[in-house]
């Protein structure tokens, strides 16, 4: 077979595949201006070795941040602040 014919067949196949399986771009609508209520709950952590769990108010977690708060008896202690939204 002629390499030119093979190259043209491959190129035609790629172009045909691109045309048949083209996915149109979808633009998202901008969000409407409004207000969001966020609850920030402090969760104390006594050390880094043991897990801590707590039921938090809200439906979705919007953010989390932990700050070390070491004391002599608990050198790995921290307080994590969890922001939740109601829905």
N, C-alpha and C positions, 0 to 999 in steps of 0.2 A: 504494500500500500504506500501511497505517496504521503510523506510527512506533512505536506501542505494541506491535503484533504483531511488528515487526522486533526491537525491544528484548527482548521475551519470548523470541523464537526464539534470539537470541544468548545470553541468559542460560541458557536450557535447554541449549544446545549446550555452554557452558562447564561447567555442572554435570555433564552427562553425560560429558564428556571427563575431568573430575576424578575421577569415580567409576570409569570404565573403566580409566584409566591410573594409578590410585593405587598407589604403591610403599610397601609397609609398611616401617617403621623396623626396623633390625636392631641389636641391642645387642651390643657386643663383650664377650666373656668376659674377666674380669681375668686378667692373666698370673700364673702361679704364681711364687712366690718361689724364687729360685735364684741361682746365681753365673754370671758371665760373665767369661771370660778376655779381657783386652785387652792387646795388644802395642803399645807406643809406640816408633816408629822415627824418629830424627832424620834429616832429609834436608837436606844443606847446599846452599845456592843461592849461587853466586859473584857473580852480578849479576842485575839485573832485565831485562836485554835478551836473555839466552840461556836457552833451555829446559833443564830438568834432568829426567831420568827415571831411575827406579830401581825394580827389582822389590821389592815389599814382601811380607813374610810375612802370611798371613791370607787371608780370603775377602771380608770386608766392611769398608769404611771406616766407622769409628764417629765420627771427628772429625778435624779438622785445625786447626793453629794455627801461625802464622809469627811469628817474632820477629826484628827487624832486629839484625844483628851487624856493623855496619860497621867496617872497618879502613882504614888509610890507602891501601893498594893496591887494596882492593875496597870502595868507599863504598856500594854497593848490596847488599852481602852480607846473607844472612839464613839462618836455620835454621828449617825447617818440621818440626813434630812431627806425625806421622800416627798415629792410633790405629786398629788393625785388630782384628777378631775372627776366631777360627779358623773359624767356620762361620755 
